[in-house]
Structure formats: C-alpha cells, structure tokens
C-alpha cells in the first residue's frame, strides 16, 4: 500500500512538472499544440505522428515520455488523454512512402498531417511544441524541444497517443502477415526480426530502403 502511494506521488509530481512547462508557454500563447512521432527507426511499418491540444486542467496523472512507460500504462493513459484533451490529430505515412520519399520527409509529412487535421477541425495553433526539431512546411510558430516528450505535457501526451496507435497498427499487421512477429518487436530492428526476414524474405510493409531489409545486413542504422 505504501509502495503504491509513493509511486502515485512520484507520478503526480512528474505530471506537474510537465504541465508547469506548458503553463509558462500558455501565458503567451493561447492554443498550444504538442507534436511527436514514432516509427523513424523500424525496418517495417509506418511512421505515426500525433498532435494534441490539452486544457490547463485537469492534470493527467502518470504521463511521461512514452518510452518510459509500460504498454499497459500507455494503453490506460491513451483513453484518459483522448477523453481529456480538447482535440487530437493523427498523421500516418506508410513504409512505401518512406521508401519513395525518405524517412525525413515521411516524418515531417506525418507531423504536418497531424497538425493540419486539427486546423481542419477549426483549431488555430498559436504555438507548436515539437519533440526534437521544427516541422518543415508549416507556417505556424514552432518551438523545437530537446527531449520534448520529457519536458512538455502536450508533447508527452502526443508521444503516448502516437505510440499506442502505431503499436495497434503493427499488431494488426501481424494478422495480415503472420510469422514476422510484428506484435512483439513492432517492426524494429531486433535480432529476431532480422533473422525472420533472412528466412522468409521481406513482406509488403518492410522498408526496402533500409539496409537490414535491402541487403540482409546485421548492421542497423538507428534513426529513431
């Protein structure tokens, strides 16, 4: 019981830190949009981006960089985020898009799609907080945050939404292309995944432009 209380207290304090950052920005910018993406590094599957607009309250306890959370926690928080946020947008770019246009353009395109879906719903961003680097091709004010998913509540929630959606997509791909283990490795360049591709060959969602797929190399260019 005491252990659970301590954990709850730590999670609450962490969430407060993330919300405090957003509140400093909200003093100058009315509509803040947090943006993050997942899926730059995998050798299979899409790039997925999310854009989230949070209200100042209520605080969502337990949020953090999605990579620091267990799948179970992410799933729980996903539902809370969607119930709490003012709006969210999703952008997805396929493995084929990655092969044709490159991973950088696929990432920027997915993030643009997520933001513009909010604009299509009537929201006008006053500031976009984005993890890592500015999104090309957008006219709205932006601030790139190093480790943004560990700095801003808006970006952290976007990271969770994007991660859960991409994981669900990869689970679905396992039913379409059984035997590749997508429900386990989610398309990332694990040793088991590379071994499966060597044995079975690539399936339609593998990125042919990535070295582990194109030449069967064990070397992995990690761009996640």
Order of alpha helices (4+ residues) and beta strands (2+ residues): alpha-beta-beta-alpha-beta-alpha-alpha-beta-beta-alpha-alpha-alpha-alpha
